[in-house]
């Protein structure tokens, strides 16, 4: 019932809408002078700080030229963007701005109004939730090709999560007012946004279920399998570069407890750990520990 009420609110909201320096050689900008290009014109403005990274607004053609081959391919091959009509894809790129961030730089902060929608072109972005006591926990890691946005861009409420560059990364951003115009002009975009919301609601429900029904070892094994399958259909070919604290934040558990289970999995020959790198050695055994049925196991990669 709660899921149905949530999505009813989402439909109503979207329906109302329808009624530093970058060192990769492509963008160079200091913290006090940002250069923006829009529809072929160049504007200069100054700011005392740039807490959300380098911004470079562009036309769709300029975005295409500014992105590297791999970044461009990541955007077009991402499942959500790939399934949109060509005209909708073009419209999104026409309203996009290119941003380059260093690892640790924030895209948006919990409790602060920030109304962009984002697409990851390169690197990874960490999505963090915040408990009422201020403790931060990791919801997910987004990679190249993933799009995301917050309800604050729809209902003018503060951000519910933090989005922080996990690695050096390049993202596209589209402001909320532009998204509202796009939804009005492209009904297919509304449908795609609702599908994205449904998918994330299902993921949230799955996480809540696991928290209440599975021991920490099983939840850790599931998270390893899920992340490994995102990197490669054969999880034994994936290398996950996360710290022990990253794993603890993903599971909402203490670092010592998670570290103990990681060491146990390594002793049993299930995984291999070296520095911040984790690789799967025995996917069958890992799936058994995760208490996964074969069909559901491979569905997790989607």
Secondary structure, 3 states (H helix, E strand, C coil): CHHHHHHHHHHHHHHHHHCCCCCCCCCCCECCEEEEEECCEEEEEECCCCCCCEEEECCHHHHHHHCCHHHHHHHHHCHHHHCCCHHHHHHHHHCCEEEEECCCCEEECCCCCCCEEEEEEECEEEEEEECCCCCEEEEEEEECCCEEECCHHHHCCCCCCEEEECCCEEEEEEEHHHHHHHHHHCHHHHHHHHHHHHHHHHHHHHHHHHHHHCCHHHHHHHHHHHHHHHHCCCHHHCEEECCHHHHHHHHCCCHHHHHHHHHHHHHCCCEEEECCEEEECCHHHHHHHCCCCHHHHHHCCC
